[in-house]
Amino acid sequence: MGFIVHKYPAGTFSWVDFYSTDIHSSKQFVTKLLGWTYQDMPTEPGKPDYTMFFLSGLPIAGGSPTFNQQMPSFWSSYITVDNVDEMAQRAVENEGTVLMNPMDVMEYGRMATIQDPTGAAVSLWQPKQHIGAGIVNTVGAMCWNELYTKDVQKACDFYGKLFNWTFSKDPQSGYVTIRNKGRANGGMFELTPSMQDMPPCWVVYFTIADMNKSLDLVNTLGGKIYMDVKEIGVGKIAMVADSTGASFMLIQLDVPPEDWPDEY
């Protein structure tokens, strides 16, 4: 059972989209794997359409072509804020970088993209007509966002100052859970020595019902399995990518997700 969302509090992950070197291939991959439908939405004159994906009739994610063929395919995570311009300035004041200056996205909202001091990029979203995903924490929907970084402490310092997040660290694994206003809001993972070639990045998790069936489908659809199935405390995870290399996590939950508070 997922949670229909009408509003995201500031500091909460609320949306994801991808940029693809082959938008048609990526659209076919995610719709068949995750059970989505889609609609191509016109943008500004001379610019490509933005694809809006839906789950149970509710907006779930977005996608668009890469700006050029030298740009790799990737997923981007968005965090809701009250004022994009102020938060972009605060990011700079706390050793971050603005990769894309604040801009209006037609009547839907205002956004910017920043890079934290460890090198990972994330987008800020100030909603107008579009709040973000209309449903979370169900099969086919976003349920978690996770930072892969080479310096967890530096990342905690930056995001704690920027969003007033708090953090708890597992003494055994070293995994850091992010909390926003007391609610779990993602995690941080320090890249291991064998993963040092991987650039720092935010990764999105989508819930699936059956890991084996989903991975079989990934192969059938021409995707890749970047990380084999791993058992964690709440279920099974795996990292996959579509045929263009845009990677994300799949998770089969063995426990129900945390409730979405009524006041949200």
Backbone as JSON, one array per atom type, in Angstrom:
{
  "sequence": "MGFIVHKYPAGTFSWVDFYSTDIHSSKQFVTKLLGWTYQDMPTEPGKPDYTMFFLSGLPIAGGSPTFNQQMPSFWSSYITVDNVDEMAQRAVENEGTVLMNPMDVMEYGRMATIQDPTGAAVSLWQPKQHIGAGIVNTVGAMCWNELYTKDVQKACDFYGKLFNWTFSKDPQSGYVTIRNKGRANGGMFELTPSMQDMPPCWVVYFTIADMNKSLDLVNTLGGKIYMDVKEIGVGKIAMVADSTGASFMLIQLDVPPEDWPDEY",
  "N": [[0.85, -1.19, 0.0], [0.74, 2.06, -1.0], [1.53, 5.54, -0.43], [-0.37, 8.28, -1.01], [0.53, 11.48, -1.99], [0.15, 14.86, -1.14], [1.53, 17.07, -0.46], [4.91, 18.0, 0.03], [7.13, 18.34, 2.72], [9.59, 20.92, 3.24], [12.92, 20.03, 2.48], [12.57, 17.37, 1.89], [12.97, 14.53, -0.2], [11.44, 14.53, -3.33], [11.04, 14.09, -6.03], [12.17, 12.47, -9.04], [14.09, 12.31, -12.04], [15.25, 11.36, -15.33], [17.99, 11.71, -17.62], [18.6, 10.86, -20.9], [20.56, 9.22, -23.42], [19.26, 7.9, -25.36], [16.22, 8.36, -25.58], [13.83, 7.08, -26.32], [14.4, 4.34, -26.01], [14.94, 4.28, -23.24], [12.46, 5.05, -22.19], [10.83, 2.88, -22.92], [12.04, 0.9, -21.41], [11.76, 1.62, -18.61], [8.98, 1.82, -18.36], [8.04, -0.77, -18.9], [9.44, -2.27, -17.01], [8.74, -1.15, -14.5], [6.03, -0.76, -14.55], [4.86, 1.6, -15.43], [3.02, 4.28, -17.08], [3.18, 6.74, -19.73], [3.45, 10.19, -20.79], [4.28, 12.47, -23.27], [5.31, 15.71, -22.76], [4.98, 18.98, -23.98], [7.56, 21.46, -24.02], [9.48, 24.43, -23.78], [9.56, 26.41, -26.83], [11.49, 24.95, -29.41], [12.87, 23.26, -27.76], [13.31, 19.86, -26.57], [10.6, 17.54, -25.87], [9.37, 16.94, -22.54], [9.15, 13.99, -20.79], [6.56, 12.73, -18.91], [6.02, 10.39, -16.41], [3.69, 7.99, -15.14], [2.07, 6.37, -12.4], [-0.53, 4.39, -11.5], [-2.11, 6.43, -12.45], [-1.03, 8.7, -11.31], [1.53, 11.23, -11.14], [4.91, 10.12, -11.32], [7.62, 10.14, -12.05], [10.13, 11.63, -14.23], [11.49, 12.26, -17.55], [13.98, 13.01, -20.05], [15.75, 13.83, -23.12], [19.39, 13.72, -23.2], [21.51, 16.64, -23.09], [23.52, 16.67, -24.97], [25.42, 14.35, -27.01], [27.76, 13.69, -25.74], [27.23, 13.69, -23.12], [26.53, 11.53, -20.45], [23.91, 9.08, -19.78], [21.75, 9.47, -16.98], [20.24, 9.41, -13.68], [18.46, 11.86, -11.77], [17.97, 13.3, -8.59], [15.53, 15.15, -6.68], [14.99, 17.68, -4.25], [12.56, 19.08, -2.21], [12.15, 22.53, -1.58], [11.56, 25.66, 0.12], [12.37, 28.06, -1.0], [14.08, 28.36, -3.79], [16.12, 30.09, -4.77], [17.26, 31.24, -2.45], [18.2, 28.91, -1.2], [20.07, 27.94, -3.03], [22.01, 29.92, -2.83], [22.73, 29.56, -0.16], [23.88, 27.05, -0.36], [26.25, 27.61, -1.74], [27.49, 29.22, 0.16], [28.14, 27.32, 1.98], [30.22, 25.82, 0.98], [29.38, 24.48, -1.28], [28.49, 24.09, -4.79], [26.88, 25.79, -7.45], [25.48, 24.23, -10.07], [23.52, 24.52, -11.99], [21.84, 27.41, -12.48], [19.14, 28.95, -10.58], [15.94, 28.55, -12.06], [12.82, 29.09, -13.73], [10.43, 26.55, -14.32], [8.37, 26.63, -16.51], [4.97, 26.8, -15.63], [5.13, 25.04, -13.58], [7.04, 24.94, -11.49], [10.04, 25.95, -9.74], [13.53, 25.56, -10.16], [16.87, 24.42, -9.34], [20.22, 23.21, -9.71], [22.6, 21.78, -7.62], [25.94, 21.1, -6.39], [27.41, 19.1, -3.97], [30.12, 19.47, -1.51], [31.55, 17.09, -1.74], [31.27, 16.27, -4.3], [28.88, 15.27, -5.38], [25.86, 15.67, -7.22], [22.68, 17.27, -6.86], [19.24, 18.17, -7.24], [17.2, 21.08, -6.57], [13.85, 21.8, -5.72], [11.24, 24.0, -6.01], [7.98, 23.99, -5.54], [5.2, 24.76, -7.69], [2.69, 24.36, -9.58], [3.29, 21.71, -9.71], [3.93, 19.26, -7.42], [5.66, 17.15, -7.2], [6.33, 13.65, -6.99], [3.29, 11.85, -7.03], [2.68, 9.65, -5.56], [4.21, 7.46, -3.25], [6.42, 4.89, -1.92], [5.36, 2.36, -2.71], [4.88, -0.53, -4.81], [6.66, -0.02, -7.73], [7.11, 2.64, -7.26], [9.13, 5.46, -6.14], [11.12, 5.03, -3.25], [13.31, 5.59, -1.69], [16.32, 7.5, -1.32], [19.75, 7.78, -1.91], [23.04, 8.63, -0.98], [26.12, 8.12, -2.49], [29.33, 8.48, -1.52], [32.7, 9.73, -1.05], [33.35, 10.9, 1.27], [31.72, 10.86, 3.96], [31.37, 12.33, 6.34], [31.93, 15.0, 5.62], [29.86, 15.36, 3.82], [27.64, 15.09, 5.51], [27.99, 17.35, 7.13], [27.6, 19.4, 5.26], [24.94, 18.97, 4.18], [23.49, 18.92, 6.52], [23.7, 21.56, 7.45], [22.49, 22.85, 5.31], [19.85, 21.8, 4.94], [18.93, 21.33, 7.47], [18.96, 18.66, 8.21], [19.15, 15.7, 10.23], [21.26, 13.03, 11.45], [21.9, 9.53, 11.75], [24.18, 6.99, 12.59], [24.98, 3.71, 11.77], [26.67, 1.6, 13.93], [27.99, -0.73, 13.18], [27.92, -1.2, 10.3], [28.44, 1.34, 9.39], [26.68, 2.76, 7.9], [24.76, 5.62, 7.14], [21.79, 7.08, 8.18], [19.49, 9.43, 7.01], [17.54, 11.98, 8.45], [14.66, 13.96, 8.2], [12.97, 16.41, 9.77], [12.48, 14.51, 11.71], [11.69, 12.23, 10.34], [12.65, 9.34, 8.43], [14.67, 9.92, 5.61], [16.26, 9.07, 3.54], [19.66, 7.96, 2.82], [23.24, 7.61, 3.45], [26.22, 6.38, 2.04], [29.48, 5.29, 2.35], [31.86, 5.17, -0.16], [33.5, 2.18, -0.93], [36.92, 0.88, -0.98], [37.08, -0.66, -3.34], [35.28, 0.61, -4.9], [36.16, 3.05, -5.65], [36.49, 4.2, -8.15], [34.01, 5.01, -8.85], [32.02, 7.84, -9.35], [31.01, 10.32, -6.9], [27.56, 10.36, -6.08], [23.95, 10.76, -6.09], [21.58, 8.24, -5.64], [18.59, 6.66, -6.75], [16.0, 4.65, -5.33], [13.66, 2.21, -6.36], [10.69, 0.52, -5.54], [10.04, -2.94, -5.91], [8.08, -5.93, -6.57], [9.0, -8.57, -6.82], [12.15, -9.68, -6.8], [13.69, -11.52, -8.35], [12.1, -11.92, -10.66], [12.05, -9.3, -11.61], [14.76, -8.81, -12.21], [15.19, -10.68, -14.2], [13.59, -9.53, -16.12], [14.92, -7.13, -16.54], [17.2, -8.08, -17.91], [15.93, -9.17, -20.18], [14.92, -6.88, -21.36], [17.15, -5.65, -22.29], [18.74, -4.34, -20.47], [21.18, -3.77, -17.82], [22.77, -5.45, -15.1], [24.22, -4.02, -12.52], [24.95, -4.38, -9.88], [24.77, -7.3, -8.1], [22.14, -9.15, -6.4], [21.64, -8.21, -3.06], [21.31, -8.93, 0.32], [19.7, -7.03, 2.75], [18.82, -5.41, 5.85], [16.09, -4.81, 5.6], [15.17, -6.09, 3.38], [15.75, -7.06, -0.04], [18.19, -5.84, -2.33], [19.31, -4.47, -5.49], [21.44, -3.13, -8.02], [20.65, -1.71, -11.1], [20.62, -0.92, -14.64], [19.38, 0.85, -17.51], [19.53, 0.24, -21.11], [21.05, 2.37, -21.94], [22.68, 3.04, -19.88], [21.79, 4.44, -17.64], [21.58, 4.33, -14.28], [19.97, 2.79, -11.42], [18.48, 1.81, -8.27], [16.87, -1.23, -7.3], [14.48, -2.42, -4.97], [13.25, -4.96, -2.96], [11.03, -5.08, -0.56], [10.89, -6.49, 2.68], [9.65, -5.68, 4.89], [7.08, -3.42, 6.0], [6.98, -0.06, 4.66], [7.93, 3.02, 6.32], [5.34, 4.9, 7.86], [3.56, 7.55, 6.21], [3.36, 10.67, 7.49], [0.31, 12.18, 8.65], [0.2, 14.93, 8.77], [1.75, 15.78, 6.7]],
  "CA": [[0.0, 0.0, 0.0], [1.55, 3.26, -1.07], [1.02, 6.74, 0.21], [-0.64, 9.39, -1.93], [1.15, 12.68, -1.42], [-0.42, 16.14, -1.57], [2.51, 18.12, -0.18], [6.17, 17.56, 0.62], [7.77, 19.37, 3.55], [10.92, 21.33, 2.8], [13.98, 19.11, 2.87], [12.19, 16.01, 1.56], [13.08, 14.09, -1.59], [10.07, 14.58, -3.85], [10.94, 13.82, -7.47], [13.35, 12.01, -9.76], [13.95, 12.17, -13.47], [16.48, 10.9, -15.97], [18.43, 12.23, -18.91], [18.97, 9.67, -21.65], [21.12, 9.35, -24.77], [18.27, 7.27, -26.25], [15.02, 8.55, -24.77], [12.83, 6.07, -26.67], [14.81, 3.09, -25.35], [14.78, 4.43, -21.79], [11.03, 5.07, -21.89], [10.33, 1.51, -23.01], [12.63, 0.12, -20.32], [11.17, 1.9, -17.29], [7.54, 1.54, -18.33], [7.83, -2.22, -18.83], [10.02, -2.8, -15.76], [8.13, -0.62, -13.29], [4.58, -0.69, -14.68], [4.45, 2.98, -15.61], [2.59, 4.81, -18.36], [3.85, 8.03, -19.91], [2.93, 11.19, -21.72], [5.28, 13.47, -23.64], [4.78, 17.05, -22.49], [5.74, 20.03, -24.68], [8.26, 22.43, -23.18], [9.65, 25.7, -24.48], [9.79, 26.26, -28.26], [12.85, 24.6, -29.79], [13.44, 22.31, -26.82], [12.62, 18.57, -26.66], [9.53, 17.26, -24.91], [9.69, 16.32, -21.25], [8.25, 12.86, -20.61], [6.03, 12.53, -17.56], [5.62, 9.02, -16.17], [2.59, 7.88, -14.19], [1.77, 5.1, -11.74], [-1.91, 4.48, -11.03], [-2.64, 7.73, -12.86], [-0.38, 9.79, -10.57], [2.9, 11.46, -11.61], [5.85, 9.32, -10.54], [8.99, 10.47, -12.43], [10.22, 12.31, -15.52], [12.63, 11.9, -18.38], [14.22, 13.84, -21.22], [17.03, 13.52, -23.76], [20.57, 14.44, -22.74], [21.73, 17.88, -23.83], [24.39, 16.34, -26.11], [25.8, 12.94, -27.01], [28.9, 13.48, -24.85], [26.68, 13.62, -21.77], [26.02, 10.18, -20.2], [22.57, 8.94, -19.2], [21.79, 9.41, -15.52], [19.06, 9.82, -12.91], [18.64, 13.02, -10.91], [17.03, 13.4, -7.46], [15.11, 16.51, -6.35], [14.6, 17.93, -2.87], [11.65, 20.22, -2.1], [12.59, 23.66, -0.75], [10.61, 26.78, 0.11], [12.87, 29.14, -1.84], [15.23, 27.84, -4.53], [17.2, 31.08, -4.87], [17.93, 31.33, -1.16], [18.91, 27.67, -0.91], [21.24, 27.88, -3.9], [23.0, 30.81, -2.23], [23.2, 28.9, 1.06], [24.77, 25.96, -0.77], [27.55, 28.22, -2.05], [28.06, 29.69, 1.42], [28.58, 26.15, 2.74], [31.23, 25.13, 0.17], [28.81, 23.8, -2.42], [28.59, 24.74, -6.09], [25.65, 25.81, -8.24], [25.73, 23.73, -11.42], [22.5, 25.13, -12.84], [21.25, 28.53, -11.74], [17.68, 28.89, -10.42], [15.17, 28.86, -13.26], [11.43, 28.67, -13.72], [10.04, 25.47, -15.22], [7.03, 27.03, -16.92], [4.1, 27.07, -14.47], [5.18, 23.89, -12.69], [7.86, 25.17, -10.31], [11.33, 26.6, -9.95], [14.53, 24.57, -9.79], [18.31, 24.66, -9.5], [21.02, 22.01, -9.42], [23.79, 22.09, -6.85], [26.89, 20.02, -6.15], [27.94, 19.19, -2.61], [31.59, 19.54, -1.49], [32.16, 15.8, -2.06], [31.18, 16.07, -5.73], [27.59, 14.73, -5.82], [24.88, 16.68, -7.65], [21.27, 17.06, -6.52], [18.44, 19.33, -7.66], [16.27, 21.7, -5.63], [12.56, 22.02, -6.37], [10.26, 24.87, -5.35], [6.79, 23.63, -6.31], [4.05, 25.61, -7.99], [1.61, 23.44, -9.93], [3.78, 20.32, -9.63], [4.55, 19.04, -6.11], [6.59, 16.04, -7.27], [5.65, 12.36, -7.15], [1.98, 11.83, -6.38], [2.57, 8.46, -4.73], [5.51, 6.92, -2.86], [6.45, 3.72, -1.04], [4.57, 1.23, -3.18], [5.53, -1.19, -5.93], [6.78, 0.86, -8.88], [7.32, 4.03, -6.85], [10.31, 5.83, -5.39], [10.98, 4.82, -1.81], [14.54, 5.92, -0.96], [17.38, 8.18, -2.07], [20.97, 7.44, -1.18], [24.26, 9.27, -1.45], [27.4, 7.41, -2.52], [30.32, 9.55, -1.37], [34.0, 9.35, -0.5], [33.54, 11.6, 2.55], [30.39, 10.95, 4.59], [31.31, 13.39, 7.34], [31.82, 16.28, 4.92], [28.51, 15.42, 3.26], [26.71, 15.35, 6.62], [28.15, 18.75, 7.54], [26.99, 20.26, 4.24], [23.48, 18.82, 4.09], [22.92, 19.29, 7.81], [23.58, 23.01, 7.48], [21.63, 23.32, 4.24], [18.46, 21.38, 5.09], [18.66, 21.0, 8.88], [18.83, 17.23, 8.39], [19.9, 15.04, 11.29], [21.83, 11.79, 10.95], [22.25, 8.47, 12.69], [25.14, 6.1, 11.95], [25.01, 2.33, 12.27], [28.05, 1.38, 14.39], [28.61, -1.88, 12.53], [28.1, -1.02, 8.86], [28.82, 2.71, 9.08], [25.65, 3.38, 7.06], [24.16, 6.81, 7.75], [20.4, 7.36, 7.83], [19.15, 10.85, 7.03], [16.19, 12.27, 8.94], [14.15, 15.31, 7.98], [11.85, 16.62, 10.7], [12.28, 13.27, 12.46], [11.31, 11.1, 9.49], [13.7, 8.83, 7.56], [14.61, 10.68, 4.36], [17.37, 8.66, 2.71], [20.85, 7.48, 3.5], [24.56, 7.89, 2.9], [27.07, 5.21, 2.01], [30.85, 5.65, 1.98], [32.37, 4.3, -1.21], [34.55, 1.27, -0.48], [38.12, 0.96, -1.84], [36.82, -1.27, -4.65], [34.32, 1.45, -5.62], [36.71, 4.4, -5.71], [36.36, 4.76, -9.49], [32.64, 5.49, -9.01], [31.91, 9.23, -8.9], [29.97, 10.57, -5.9], [26.27, 10.59, -6.73], [22.72, 10.36, -5.44], [20.95, 7.11, -6.33], [17.18, 6.48, -6.36], [15.48, 3.29, -5.17], [12.28, 1.94, -6.69], [10.2, -0.72, -4.96], [9.5, -3.96, -6.81], [7.41, -7.0, -5.82], [9.73, -9.83, -6.89], [13.47, -9.33, -7.3], [14.13, -12.42, -9.42], [11.35, -11.62, -11.87], [12.46, -7.99, -12.11], [16.08, -8.91, -12.81], [15.0, -11.38, -15.47], [13.01, -8.56, -17.04], [16.02, -6.22, -16.88], [17.98, -8.73, -18.96], [15.1, -9.29, -21.38], [14.74, -5.54, -21.94], [18.43, -5.13, -22.75], [19.41, -3.57, -19.43], [22.37, -4.34, -17.2], [22.77, -5.6, -13.65], [25.5, -3.49, -12.06], [25.24, -4.97, -8.57], [23.9, -8.45, -7.87], [21.23, -9.06, -5.26], [22.26, -8.14, -1.74], [20.35, -8.95, 1.42], [19.89, -6.01, 3.78], [17.91, -5.62, 6.97], [14.66, -4.63, 5.27], [14.79, -6.82, 2.17], [16.79, -7.34, -1.04], [18.46, -4.74, -3.24], [20.2, -4.68, -6.62], [21.58, -1.95, -8.88], [20.46, -2.03, -12.51], [20.65, 0.22, -15.56], [18.79, 0.57, -18.81], [20.53, -0.01, -22.15], [21.88, 3.57, -22.14], [23.57, 3.18, -18.74], [21.2, 5.19, -16.53], [21.48, 3.33, -13.22], [19.14, 3.02, -10.24], [18.37, 0.65, -7.38], [15.61, -1.92, -7.07], [14.4, -2.96, -3.63], [12.11, -5.79, -2.59], [10.91, -4.88, 0.88], [10.32, -7.55, 3.52], [8.94, -5.02, 5.99], [6.34, -2.27, 5.45], [7.69, 1.21, 4.77], [7.51, 3.93, 7.38], [4.12, 5.63, 7.55], [3.66, 8.94, 5.77], [2.58, 11.4, 8.51], [-0.9, 12.86, 8.19], [0.39, 16.38, 8.65], [2.46, 16.07, 5.47]],
  "C": [[0.88, 1.24, 0.0], [0.87, 4.43, -0.38], [0.85, 7.83, -0.84], [-0.2, 10.67, -1.25], [0.49, 13.93, -2.01], [0.54, 17.3, -1.34], [3.75, 17.49, 0.43], [6.73, 18.67, 1.51], [9.15, 19.71, 3.02], [11.97, 20.36, 3.34], [13.71, 17.66, 2.54], [12.44, 15.71, 0.09], [11.68, 13.93, -2.17], [9.94, 14.18, -5.32], [12.26, 13.24, -7.98], [13.05, 12.07, -11.25], [15.28, 11.72, -14.06], [16.73, 11.68, -17.25], [19.01, 11.04, -19.67], [19.54, 9.98, -23.02], [20.21, 8.7, -25.81], [16.94, 7.26, -25.51], [13.96, 7.49, -25.08], [13.15, 4.76, -25.96], [14.58, 3.16, -23.84], [13.31, 4.42, -21.39], [10.45, 3.66, -21.92], [10.81, 0.67, -21.83], [11.89, 0.35, -19.0], [9.68, 1.61, -17.26], [7.27, 0.05, -18.19], [8.35, -2.8, -17.52], [9.2, -2.4, -14.54], [6.61, -0.43, -13.39], [4.05, 0.72, -14.84], [3.76, 3.18, -16.97], [3.3, 6.14, -18.54], [3.12, 8.92, -20.89], [4.03, 12.19, -22.0], [4.66, 14.86, -23.54], [5.62, 18.09, -23.24], [6.38, 20.99, -23.68], [8.38, 23.74, -23.94], [9.93, 25.46, -25.96], [11.26, 25.95, -28.56], [13.53, 23.61, -28.87], [12.65, 21.0, -26.88], [11.53, 18.43, -25.61], [10.11, 16.72, -23.61], [8.67, 15.19, -21.05], [7.85, 12.74, -19.16], [5.54, 11.09, -17.45], [4.58, 8.97, -15.06], [2.48, 6.46, -13.64], [0.38, 5.25, -11.12], [-2.51, 5.86, -11.33], [-2.01, 8.93, -12.19], [1.04, 9.98, -11.08], [3.91, 10.77, -10.7], [7.31, 9.68, -10.82], [8.97, 11.16, -13.79], [11.43, 11.84, -16.3], [12.76, 12.83, -19.57], [15.54, 13.44, -21.87], [18.18, 14.28, -23.11], [20.77, 15.67, -23.63], [22.62, 17.66, -25.06], [24.85, 14.9, -25.96], [27.04, 12.65, -26.15], [28.45, 13.32, -23.4], [26.12, 12.21, -21.52], [24.58, 10.2, -19.69], [22.69, 8.84, -17.69], [20.43, 9.81, -14.94], [19.41, 10.97, -12.0], [17.56, 13.03, -9.83], [16.76, 14.86, -7.13], [14.65, 16.58, -4.89], [13.72, 19.18, -2.83], [12.24, 21.28, -1.16], [11.52, 24.75, -0.83], [11.04, 27.88, -0.85], [14.16, 28.68, -2.51], [16.4, 28.83, -4.53], [17.97, 31.19, -3.56], [18.74, 30.08, -0.86], [20.14, 27.49, -1.79], [22.37, 28.75, -3.33], [23.58, 30.19, -0.96], [24.14, 27.74, 0.73], [26.17, 26.49, -1.05], [28.25, 28.66, -0.77], [28.6, 28.54, 2.27], [29.46, 25.22, 1.9], [30.65, 24.27, -0.94], [28.98, 24.62, -3.68], [27.23, 24.73, -6.77], [26.0, 25.39, -9.66], [24.74, 24.29, -12.43], [21.78, 26.19, -12.03], [19.73, 28.36, -11.61], [16.96, 29.33, -11.68], [13.75, 28.39, -13.08], [11.21, 27.55, -14.72], [8.56, 25.71, -15.56], [6.18, 27.33, -15.67], [4.21, 26.01, -13.39], [5.99, 24.13, -11.4], [9.14, 25.89, -10.68], [12.41, 25.65, -9.44], [15.94, 25.13, -9.94], [19.0, 23.34, -9.23], [22.3, 22.44, -8.73], [24.69, 20.87, -6.75], [27.44, 20.18, -4.75], [29.47, 19.17, -2.63], [32.29, 18.22, -1.77], [32.01, 15.45, -3.53], [29.86, 15.53, -6.25], [26.62, 15.86, -6.14], [23.48, 16.28, -7.22], [20.51, 18.32, -6.91], [17.51, 19.8, -6.56], [14.99, 22.01, -6.38], [11.65, 22.86, -5.48], [8.95, 24.71, -6.1], [5.84, 24.8, -6.53], [2.89, 24.67, -8.31], [2.0, 21.97, -9.75], [4.5, 20.11, -8.3], [5.67, 18.02, -6.16], [5.8, 14.75, -7.47], [4.34, 12.36, -6.38], [1.76, 10.62, -5.49], [3.98, 7.94, -4.45], [5.31, 5.62, -2.09], [5.44, 2.64, -1.41], [5.29, 0.63, -4.37], [5.49, -0.28, -7.16], [7.11, 2.29, -8.54], [8.67, 4.22, -6.16], [10.09, 5.58, -3.91], [12.21, 5.26, -1.02], [15.49, 6.64, -1.89], [18.66, 8.09, -1.25], [22.19, 8.09, -1.82], [25.43, 8.31, -1.37], [28.48, 8.49, -2.52], [31.62, 9.02, -0.8], [34.26, 10.01, 0.85], [32.18, 11.84, 3.2], [30.32, 12.11, 5.56], [31.18, 14.77, 6.69], [30.42, 16.46, 4.34], [27.49, 15.72, 4.35], [26.79, 16.81, 7.06], [27.43, 19.67, 6.56], [25.48, 20.18, 4.26], [22.79, 19.14, 5.42], [22.71, 20.79, 7.92], [22.56, 23.51, 6.47], [20.16, 23.03, 4.51], [18.03, 21.13, 6.53], [18.36, 19.51, 9.06], [19.6, 16.79, 9.63], [20.3, 13.66, 10.78], [22.07, 10.8, 12.08], [23.11, 7.45, 11.96], [25.11, 4.73, 12.59], [26.45, 1.99, 12.67], [28.75, 0.22, 13.69], [28.91, -1.63, 11.05], [28.64, 0.36, 8.49], [27.79, 3.43, 8.23], [24.97, 4.52, 7.83], [22.73, 6.98, 7.25], [20.13, 8.84, 8.01], [17.73, 11.0, 7.58], [15.87, 13.75, 8.69], [12.9, 15.49, 8.82], [11.48, 15.31, 11.4], [11.98, 12.05, 11.63], [12.47, 10.67, 8.6], [13.55, 9.41, 6.16], [15.77, 10.32, 3.44], [18.57, 8.24, 3.52], [22.12, 7.91, 2.81], [25.44, 6.66, 3.07], [28.46, 5.64, 1.56], [31.36, 4.65, 0.96], [33.55, 3.47, -0.69], [35.77, 1.41, -1.39], [37.89, 0.38, -3.23], [35.89, -0.42, -5.51], [34.87, 2.86, -5.86], [36.65, 5.03, -7.11], [34.96, 5.32, -9.75], [32.55, 6.94, -8.53], [30.85, 9.38, -7.82], [28.66, 10.91, -6.58], [25.13, 10.21, -5.79], [22.04, 9.29, -6.28], [19.52, 6.96, -5.82], [16.86, 5.0, -6.29], [14.02, 3.25, -5.59], [11.88, 0.58, -6.11], [9.68, -1.65, -6.05], [8.94, -5.09, -5.95], [8.24, -8.27, -5.75], [11.08, -9.57, -7.56], [13.89, -10.22, -8.47], [13.41, -12.13, -10.73], [11.79, -10.28, -12.47], [13.83, -8.05, -12.78], [16.04, -9.68, -14.13], [14.48, -10.42, -16.53], [14.06, -7.53, -17.46], [16.84, -6.8, -18.03], [17.2, -8.82, -20.27], [14.98, -7.96, -22.11], [16.05, -4.92, -22.41], [19.16, -4.27, -21.74], [20.62, -4.3, -18.88], [22.15, -4.47, -15.7], [24.16, -5.18, -13.16], [25.92, -4.05, -10.72], [24.26, -6.1, -8.32], [23.11, -8.29, -6.58], [22.0, -9.12, -3.94], [21.16, -8.11, -0.7], [20.7, -7.84, 2.4], [18.81, -6.22, 4.84], [16.44, -5.56, 6.64], [14.24, -5.38, 4.02], [15.98, -7.09, 1.27], [16.95, -6.13, -1.94], [19.35, -5.2, -4.39], [20.28, -3.38, -7.4], [21.5, -2.4, -10.33], [20.58, -0.75, -13.34], [19.93, -0.16, -16.84], [19.9, 0.43, -19.86], [21.43, 1.18, -22.4], [22.82, 3.81, -20.96], [23.04, 3.99, -17.59], [20.88, 4.22, -15.4], [20.58, 3.77, -12.07], [19.05, 1.72, -9.46], [16.96, 0.09, -7.41], [15.63, -2.47, -5.65], [13.1, -3.75, -3.47], [12.02, -5.75, -1.06], [10.28, -6.09, 1.57], [9.55, -7.0, 4.7], [8.18, -3.83, 5.4], [7.14, -0.99, 5.6], [7.14, 2.05, 5.92], [6.28, 4.7, 6.94], [4.42, 7.05, 7.07], [2.78, 9.76, 6.71], [1.4, 12.17, 7.93], [-0.67, 14.35, 7.96], [1.17, 16.75, 7.41], [1.45, 16.25, 4.33]]
}
